[in-house]
């Protein structure tokens, strides 16, 4: 083949790649910070590894993560757009906590009318409601993203909220903790306590609760791994551990998701991250494990985001330009992990994972040193 022919083939291949990027993946949003994120992807093999994971089968579906078995939609008839839910086994059933929003359009011009509520409902073994769901009005009308957690038979909801007195629900955010019980067919709440921390930020979200030695803790940050002790009665939190997380993740900042539960010889939790990609904002999910003892060093992490052909397929909240998978809680039974997540800010779903397959998919994180003095 002549030189011209070889050049033509190269041009065709480049053209096909460009057509693939433009027509199959969609336009990339390349400006400002978003450009830097995507430039980093384009300049590394990570991006093309990511592209390869998007191989289309005959039904034009994404390649699935090997450990994902199925997705189960959770339908709450009274609140069909509930989302960002959490789940735990509860008295022979499953307790689900979820978020709903109420608003006027256009949202940007009506933020003072933007309302967020947390609801709860009991589910059967098929993840179907067995009672009428209840909104926890006592928590206020600007609360969101509940995480259910059980310790010693006591059930807690860790959730985000606006500050009292703010003109709208989006200017500031804080973390709160409240105990919930179920007596005589009704849900009963204890006193909600706002978390307090030295040098607390204007926006505090996605703290991941866990327990150790019968005490409560929060993972405040994943990279590095910052852990807080918690006084649940008064809300005082204190940083007690900070360890390196030398792990490369090219899909946005690592953020908290589910509570961390003891599984096998470690704690397991699920995180989320977000970045502009394919012309929209994508949220991804992954998993990580950390040591069962202080300083709670992160041991393993997902190398790539979870993929499944049913992700991002639910109806989308009209107020967002995002594809969202947002993990809120999980439980493990009989070798399976049931991970509850919110999708597209408009649906509750449970993805069933093979426990062994998931744990084997995680990659070892280099040992970090404790950066705090005793």
HUKAPE-V212774 format. One line per field, one symbol per residue. ss: DSSP state (H for helix, E for strand, L for the rest). Layout:
ss=???
This chain:
ss=LLHHHHHHHHHHHHHHHHHHHHHHLLLLLLLHHHHHHHHHHHLLHHHHHHHHLLLLLLLLLLLLLLLEEEEEEELLHHHLLLEEEEEEEELLEEEEEEEEEELLLLHHHLHHHLEEEEEEEEELLLLLELLLLEELHHHLLEEEEEEEEEELLEEEEEEEELLLLLLLLLLLEEEEEEEEEEELLEEEELLLEELELLLLLLELLLLEEEEELLEEEEEEELLLEEEEEELLLLLEEEEEEEELLLLLLLLLLLELLLLLEEELLEEEEEEEEEEEELLEEEEEEEEEEELLLLLLLEEEELLLLLLLLLLLLLLLLLLLLEELEEEEEEEEELLEEEEEEEELLLEEEEEEEEHHHHHHHLEELLLLLELLLL
